[in-house]
Amino acid sequence: MVKNILLIINLYSGLGRSKNTLPAFKHFLQKHSIEYFPYTTTGDSDSLTIRRILSSKSFDAISILGGDGTINMVLNSLEDNQIPIHIIPCGLGNDLAKTIHGTKQLDYYFKCLIQNRVTEIDTYQCNNRRFSVTFGLGFDGAVSYLIQSHRKKWIPRKLLYWITVLRIIFTYKEVEIEIDEEKKTVFLLSLANTPYLGGGFKIAPHADISDTLLDSVLIGKVSNLRRILNVVPLRKGKHLHLPMIEYKKISSAYIHSDQKIPAHVDGELIESNTYSIKFDRKVSVLS
């Protein structure tokens, strides 16, 4: 029985969705006599602070009001803690919550805290950074890089995402990399733990969040016309048969380039010329 939680709140998630959801969730906690220790996060640098809180206090669960980026930050705050996480999706994409729960009403997510049901999900590491949704490189990484450079501006993140996609979709040049010592020309590479990417693209329709395997979807050299024509199949998950796509399930990957290439884990920017991806551990999610 959950009686005491760490409550992580990202007030910037989902254009203020967390802020609007918080009063109703506090009322739910009070109704069910659940104590909470609130912590309002401002970004990735809060991982260390959350780690210190977890080491100094005892909690039955960690409730997260935020999106995939906030969840990623919390996952990277966990050390050997076996504390289950509880997701109240308040971001713009919510790919992890969509994979676990589908799309539900707010009250459903609240009740997951008291149902005593747990889903075990896989998490992976990329260069010692934990992730649960996807690792993306190529076009996806370039979009994340440009979004990061505009992050403090007034444009909402989802609108900024689409502006950035349209800005570079015709000018982005494929990158040359090695994946497990095999040379590849890459427009986009997604190593996916969940089917969804970016809140709307079913990039890996066969991905299973608990099979300890990642779905590798590699889009090779592709013409400008095909970049536009393939948007609809990508959104619907009807693209794996296309000739420029290589699809397989993998347990790990080692990626090397002669120069730094931007990438992302769960939408959070990382930059390196080598990426080592492997299974990390199972994490319990209240469901």
DRENDO-1510 file (C-alpha; in Angstrom, 1 decimal, always signed):
<recs>
REC; n; res; u; v; w
REC; 1; MET; +0.0; +0.0; +0.0 .
REC; 2; VAL; +1.4; +3.4; -1.0 .
REC; 3; LYS; +1.4; +5.8; +1.9 .
REC; 4; ASN; +4.3; +8.2; +1.2 .
REC; 5; ILE; +5.5; +9.4; -2.2 .
REC; 6; LEU; +8.1; +11.7; -3.7 .
REC; 7; LEU; +6.2; +14.0; -6.0 .
REC; 8; ILE; +8.2; +15.4; -8.9 .
REC; 9; ILE; +6.6; +18.3; -10.7 .
REC; 10; ASN; +7.7; +19.9; -14.0 .
REC; 11; LEU; +5.7; +23.1; -14.3 .
REC; 12; TYR; +7.0; +23.7; -17.8 .
REC; 13; SER; +5.7; +20.3; -19.2 .
REC; 14; GLY; +2.9; +20.4; -21.8 .
REC; 15; LEU; +2.4; +24.1; -21.9 .
REC; 16; GLY; +1.5; +24.2; -18.2 .
REC; 17; ARG; -0.4; +20.9; -18.1 .
REC; 18; SER; +1.4; +19.8; -14.9 .
REC; 19; LYS; +0.5; +23.1; -13.2 .
REC; 20; ASN; -3.1; +22.7; -14.1 .
REC; 21; THR; -3.1; +19.0; -13.0 .
REC; 22; LEU; -1.4; +19.5; -9.7 .
REC; 23; PRO; -4.4; +20.7; -7.6 .
REC; 24; ALA; -6.5; +17.8; -8.6 .
REC; 25; PHE; -3.8; +15.3; -7.8 .
REC; 26; LYS; -3.1; +16.9; -4.4 .
REC; 27; HIS; -6.8; +16.5; -3.6 .
REC; 28; PHE; -6.6; +12.8; -4.6 .
REC; 29; LEU; -3.6; +12.3; -2.3 .
REC; 30; GLN; -5.4; +14.0; +0.6 .
REC; 31; LYS; -8.6; +11.9; +0.0 .
REC; 32; HIS; -6.5; +8.7; +0.2 .
REC; 33; SER; -4.4; +9.8; +3.1 .
REC; 34; ILE; -1.1; +9.6; +1.1 .
REC; 35; GLU; +1.7; +11.9; +2.3 .
REC; 36; TYR; +3.9; +13.5; -0.3 .
REC; 37; PHE; +7.2; +15.4; -0.5 .
REC; 38; PRO; +6.9; +17.8; -3.4 .
REC; 39; TYR; +9.9; +18.7; -5.5 .
REC; 40; THR; +9.6; +21.2; -8.5 .
REC; 41; THR; +12.1; +20.5; -11.1 .
REC; 42; THR; +13.7; +23.0; -13.5 .
REC; 43; GLY; +15.7; +20.6; -15.7 .
REC; 44; ASP; +18.2; +17.8; -16.1 .
REC; 45; SER; +20.7; +19.2; -13.5 .
REC; 46; ASP; +18.1; +18.3; -10.8 .
REC; 47; SER; +19.0; +14.6; -11.1 .
REC; 48; LEU; +21.7; +15.0; -8.4 .
REC; 49; THR; +19.3; +16.8; -6.1 .
REC; 50; ILE; +16.6; +14.1; -6.5 .
REC; 51; ARG; +19.2; +11.5; -5.9 .
REC; 52; ARG; +20.1; +13.2; -2.6 .
REC; 53; ILE; +16.4; +13.3; -1.6 .
REC; 54; LEU; +16.0; +9.6; -2.3 .
REC; 55; SER; +19.1; +8.8; -0.2 .
REC; 56; SER; +17.9; +10.8; +2.8 .
REC; 57; LYS; +14.2; +9.9; +2.9 .
REC; 58; SER; +12.1; +6.8; +2.5 .
REC; 59; PHE; +9.3; +6.7; -0.1 .
REC; 60; ASP; +6.9; +4.0; -1.4 .
REC; 61; ALA; +6.8; +5.5; -4.9 .
REC; 62; ILE; +7.8; +8.4; -7.1 .
REC; 63; SER; +5.0; +10.2; -8.8 .
REC; 64; ILE; +6.0; +12.2; -11.8 .
REC; 65; LEU; +3.9; +15.1; -13.3 .
REC; 66; GLY; +5.7; +15.7; -16.5 .
REC; 67; GLY; +6.6; +14.3; -19.9 .
REC; 68; ASP; +9.2; +11.8; -21.2 .
REC; 69; GLY; +12.1; +14.2; -20.5 .
REC; 70; THR; +11.0; +14.5; -16.8 .
REC; 71; ILE; +10.7; +10.7; -16.6 .
REC; 72; ASN; +14.2; +10.4; -18.1 .
REC; 73; MET; +15.6; +12.7; -15.5 .
REC; 74; VAL; +14.0; +10.7; -12.7 .
REC; 75; LEU; +15.3; +7.4; -14.1 .
REC; 76; ASN; +18.8; +8.9; -14.1 .
REC; 77; SER; +18.3; +9.8; -10.5 .
REC; 78; LEU; +17.8; +6.2; -9.4 .
REC; 79; GLU; +20.8; +4.3; -8.2 .
REC; 80; ASP; +20.1; +0.9; -6.6 .
REC; 81; ASN; +16.7; +2.2; -5.4 .
REC; 82; GLN; +13.9; -0.3; -6.3 .
REC; 83; ILE; +11.2; +2.4; -5.8 .
REC; 84; PRO; +8.4; +2.1; -8.4 .
REC; 85; ILE; +7.6; +5.1; -10.5 .
REC; 86; HIS; +4.1; +6.5; -11.1 .
REC; 87; ILE; +3.5; +8.5; -14.2 .
REC; 88; ILE; +0.9; +11.2; -14.7 .
REC; 89; PRO; +1.5; +12.2; -18.3 .
REC; 90; CYS; +1.7; +16.0; -18.6 .
REC; 91; GLY; +4.1; +16.4; -21.5 .
REC; 92; LEU; +3.4; +17.0; -25.2 .
REC; 93; GLY; +4.5; +13.5; -26.4 .
REC; 94; ASN; +4.0; +11.1; -23.5 .
REC; 95; ASP; +5.4; +8.2; -25.5 .
REC; 96; LEU; +6.2; +6.0; -22.4 .
REC; 97; ALA; +2.8; +6.5; -20.8 .
REC; 98; LYS; +1.1; +5.9; -24.1 .
REC; 99; THR; +3.0; +2.6; -24.5 .
REC; 100; ILE; +2.1; +1.4; -20.9 .
REC; 101; HIS; -1.4; +2.7; -20.5 .
REC; 102; GLY; -2.7; +3.8; -23.9 .
REC; 103; THR; -4.6; +7.1; -23.9 .
REC; 104; LYS; -6.7; +7.5; -20.7 .
REC; 105; GLN; -8.5; +10.1; -18.7 .
REC; 106; LEU; -6.6; +11.9; -15.9 .
REC; 107; ASP; -8.5; +10.0; -13.1 .
REC; 108; TYR; -7.2; +6.7; -14.5 .
REC; 109; TYR; -3.5; +7.8; -14.0 .
REC; 110; PHE; -4.3; +9.0; -10.4 .
REC; 111; LYS; -5.8; +5.6; -9.5 .
REC; 112; CYS; -2.7; +3.7; -10.7 .
REC; 113; LEU; -1.0; +4.9; -7.5 .
REC; 114; ILE; -3.4; +2.8; -5.3 .
REC; 115; GLN; -4.2; -0.2; -7.6 .
REC; 116; ASN; -1.3; -2.4; -6.5 .
REC; 117; ARG; -0.5; -3.3; -10.1 .
REC; 118; VAL; +3.0; -3.1; -11.5 .
REC; 119; THR; +4.4; -3.2; -15.0 .
REC; 120; GLU; +8.1; -4.0; -15.3 .
REC; 121; ILE; +9.7; -2.0; -18.1 .
REC; 122; ASP; +13.2; -2.2; -19.7 .
REC; 123; THR; +15.6; +0.6; -19.4 .
REC; 124; TYR; +18.9; +1.0; -21.4 .
REC; 125; GLN; +22.1; +3.0; -21.1 .
REC; 126; CYS; +23.7; +5.1; -23.7 .
REC; 127; ASN; +27.2; +6.3; -22.6 .
REC; 128; ASN; +26.0; +5.9; -18.9 .
REC; 129; ARG; +22.8; +7.9; -19.6 .
REC; 130; ARG; +19.7; +5.8; -18.9 .
REC; 131; PHE; +16.7; +5.9; -21.2 .
REC; 132; SER; +13.3; +4.2; -21.6 .
REC; 133; VAL; +11.8; +5.4; -24.8 .
REC; 134; THR; +14.3; +5.7; -27.6 .
REC; 135; PHE; +17.8; +6.6; -28.7 .
REC; 136; GLY; +17.8; +8.7; -31.9 .
REC; 137; LEU; +20.6; +9.8; -34.3 .
REC; 138; GLY; +20.8; +11.5; -37.6 .
REC; 139; PHE; +17.9; +13.7; -38.6 .
REC; 140; ASP; +16.3; +13.1; -35.2 .
REC; 141; GLY; +19.5; +14.1; -33.4 .
REC; 142; ALA; +19.8; +17.3; -35.6 .
REC; 143; VAL; +16.2; +18.3; -34.7 .
REC; 144; SER; +17.0; +17.8; -31.0 .
REC; 145; TYR; +20.1; +19.9; -31.3 .
REC; 146; LEU; +18.3; +22.8; -32.9 .
REC; 147; ILE; +15.4; +22.6; -30.4 .
REC; 148; GLN; +17.9; +22.7; -27.5 .
REC; 149; SER; +19.4; +25.9; -28.9 .
REC; 150; HIS; +16.0; +27.5; -28.8 .
REC; 151; ARG; +14.8; +26.0; -25.6 .
REC; 152; LYS; +14.5; +29.2; -23.6 .
REC; 153; LYS; +12.6; +31.0; -26.2 .
REC; 154; TRP; +8.8; +31.6; -26.2 .
REC; 155; ILE; +7.9; +29.1; -28.8 .
REC; 156; PRO; +6.0; +26.0; -27.4 .
REC; 157; ARG; +8.2; +22.9; -27.8 .
REC; 158; LYS; +5.8; +20.9; -30.0 .
REC; 159; LEU; +5.4; +23.9; -32.4 .
REC; 160; LEU; +9.2; +24.3; -32.3 .
REC; 161; TYR; +9.6; +20.6; -33.2 .
REC; 162; TRP; +7.5; +20.9; -36.3 .
REC; 163; ILE; +9.1; +24.2; -37.3 .
REC; 164; THR; +12.5; +22.6; -37.0 .
REC; 165; VAL; +11.5; +19.5; -39.0 .
REC; 166; LEU; +10.2; +21.7; -41.8 .
REC; 167; ARG; +13.3; +23.9; -41.6 .
REC; 168; ILE; +15.8; +21.1; -42.3 .
REC; 169; ILE; +14.0; +18.2; -43.9 .
REC; 170; PHE; +15.2; +19.1; -47.4 .
REC; 171; THR; +18.7; +20.3; -46.4 .
REC; 172; TYR; +19.8; +17.7; -43.9 .
REC; 173; LYS; +22.6; +15.5; -45.2 .
REC; 174; GLU; +22.9; +11.9; -44.3 .
REC; 175; VAL; +25.8; +11.0; -42.0 .
REC; 176; GLU; +28.4; +8.2; -42.3 .
REC; 177; ILE; +28.8; +6.1; -39.2 .
REC; 178; GLU; +29.8; +2.6; -38.2 .
REC; 179; ILE; +27.4; +0.4; -36.3 .
REC; 180; ASP; +29.1; -2.6; -34.7 .
REC; 181; GLU; +32.0; -2.0; -37.2 .
REC; 182; GLU; +29.6; -2.0; -40.2 .
REC; 183; LYS; +29.6; +1.2; -42.3 .
REC; 184; LYS; +26.2; +2.8; -42.8 .
REC; 185; THR; +24.8; +5.9; -44.5 .
REC; 186; VAL; +22.1; +7.2; -42.2 .
REC; 187; PHE; +19.4; +9.7; -42.6 .
REC; 188; LEU; +17.8; +8.6; -39.3 .
REC; 189; LEU; +18.5; +5.8; -36.8 .
REC; 190; SER; +16.1; +5.0; -34.0 .
REC; 191; LEU; +16.8; +2.4; -31.4 .
REC; 192; ALA; +13.4; +2.1; -29.9 .
REC; 193; ASN; +12.1; +0.6; -26.7 .
REC; 194; THR; +8.5; +1.8; -27.3 .
REC; 195; PRO; +6.6; +2.0; -30.6 .
REC; 196; TYR; +6.2; +5.8; -30.5 .
REC; 197; LEU; +8.5; +8.7; -31.1 .
REC; 198; GLY; +7.7; +12.4; -30.9 .
REC; 199; GLY; +4.2; +11.9; -29.6 .
REC; 200; GLY; +2.9; +10.9; -33.0 .
REC; 201; PHE; +5.2; +8.7; -35.1 .
REC; 202; LYS; +4.9; +5.0; -34.7 .
REC; 203; ILE; +8.6; +4.5; -35.6 .
REC; 204; ALA; +8.8; +0.9; -34.2 .
REC; 205; PRO; +5.4; -0.7; -34.4 .
REC; 206; HIS; +6.6; -4.1; -33.1 .
REC; 207; ALA; +8.6; -2.7; -30.1 .
REC; 208; ASP; +8.0; -4.4; -26.8 .
REC; 209; ILE; +8.9; -2.5; -23.7 .
REC; 210; SER; +9.7; -5.6; -21.7 .
REC; 211; ASP; +11.5; -8.0; -24.1 .
REC; 212; THR; +15.0; -6.7; -23.2 .
REC; 213; LEU; +15.5; -5.9; -26.9 .
REC; 214; LEU; +15.6; -2.6; -28.8 .
REC; 215; ASP; +13.9; -2.2; -32.2 .
REC; 216; SER; +16.5; -0.8; -34.6 .
REC; 217; VAL; +15.0; +1.3; -37.4 .
REC; 218; LEU; +17.6; +2.7; -39.8 .
REC; 219; ILE; +16.6; +5.0; -42.7 .
REC; 220; GLY; +19.4; +5.2; -45.3 .
REC; 221; LYS; +19.9; +7.6; -48.1 .
REC; 222; VAL; +16.5; +9.1; -49.1 .
REC; 223; SER; +15.5; +11.7; -51.7 .
REC; 224; ASN; +13.8; +14.9; -50.8 .
REC; 225; LEU; +10.5; +13.7; -52.3 .
REC; 226; ARG; +10.6; +10.5; -50.3 .
REC; 227; ARG; +11.3; +12.5; -47.1 .
REC; 228; ILE; +7.9; +14.1; -47.5 .
REC; 229; LEU; +6.0; +11.1; -48.9 .
REC; 230; ASN; +7.2; +8.9; -46.0 .
REC; 231; VAL; +5.8; +11.1; -43.3 .
REC; 232; VAL; +2.4; +9.5; -43.3 .
REC; 233; PRO; +3.6; +5.9; -43.3 .
REC; 234; LEU; +6.0; +6.8; -40.5 .
REC; 235; ARG; +3.1; +8.2; -38.4 .
REC; 236; LYS; +1.0; +5.1; -39.0 .
REC; 237; GLY; +3.8; +2.5; -38.5 .
REC; 238; LYS; +3.5; +1.3; -42.1 .
REC; 239; HIS; +7.1; +2.0; -43.2 .
REC; 240; LEU; +9.2; -1.1; -42.3 .
REC; 241; HIS; +8.8; -2.6; -45.8 .
REC; 242; LEU; +10.2; +0.4; -47.6 .
REC; 243; PRO; +13.5; -0.2; -49.5 .
REC; 244; MET; +15.5; +2.4; -47.7 .
REC; 245; ILE; +14.7; +1.0; -44.2 .
REC; 246; GLU; +16.6; -1.6; -42.3 .
REC; 247; TYR; +14.8; -3.1; -39.4 .
REC; 248; LYS; +15.9; -5.6; -36.8 .
REC; 249; LYS; +15.8; -6.4; -33.0 .
REC; 250; ILE; +19.1; -5.9; -31.1 .
REC; 251; SER; +20.3; -6.2; -27.6 .
REC; 252; SER; +23.1; -3.7; -27.8 .
REC; 253; ALA; +24.9; -1.4; -30.3 .
REC; 254; TYR; +28.2; +0.4; -30.6 .
REC; 255; ILE; +28.1; +3.5; -32.9 .
REC; 256; HIS; +31.2; +5.4; -34.1 .
REC; 257; SER; +31.8; +8.4; -36.2 .
REC; 258; ASP; +34.9; +10.4; -37.1 .
REC; 259; GLN; +33.2; +13.5; -35.8 .
REC; 260; LYS; +30.7; +14.4; -33.1 .
REC; 261; ILE; +27.1; +13.7; -34.1 .
REC; 262; PRO; +24.2; +15.0; -32.0 .
REC; 263; ALA; +21.7; +12.4; -30.8 .
REC; 264; HIS; +19.0; +12.2; -28.1 .
REC; 265; VAL; +17.7; +9.8; -25.5 .
REC; 266; ASP; +14.0; +10.3; -24.7 .
REC; 267; GLY; +14.2; +13.7; -26.5 .
REC; 268; GLU; +17.1; +14.9; -24.4 .
REC; 269; LEU; +20.2; +16.0; -26.3 .
REC; 270; ILE; +23.5; +14.3; -26.1 .
REC; 271; GLU; +26.6; +14.7; -28.3 .
REC; 272; SER; +29.6; +12.4; -29.0 .
REC; 273; ASN; +31.4; +10.6; -31.7 .
REC; 274; THR; +30.8; +7.2; -30.0 .
REC; 275; TYR; +27.7; +5.8; -28.5 .
REC; 276; SER; +27.5; +2.6; -26.6 .
REC; 277; ILE; +24.0; +1.3; -26.0 .
REC; 278; LYS; +23.1; -1.7; -23.8 .
REC; 279; PHE; +20.4; -3.0; -21.6 .
REC; 280; ASP; +20.5; -1.5; -18.1 .
REC; 281; ARG; +17.8; -2.9; -15.8 .
REC; 282; LYS; +14.1; -3.4; -15.2 .
REC; 283; VAL; +12.1; -0.6; -13.5 .
REC; 284; SER; +8.7; -1.0; -11.9 .
REC; 285; VAL; +5.9; +1.3; -13.1 .
REC; 286; LEU; +2.6; +1.5; -11.2 .
REC; 287; SER; -0.1; +0.6; -13.6 .
</recs>
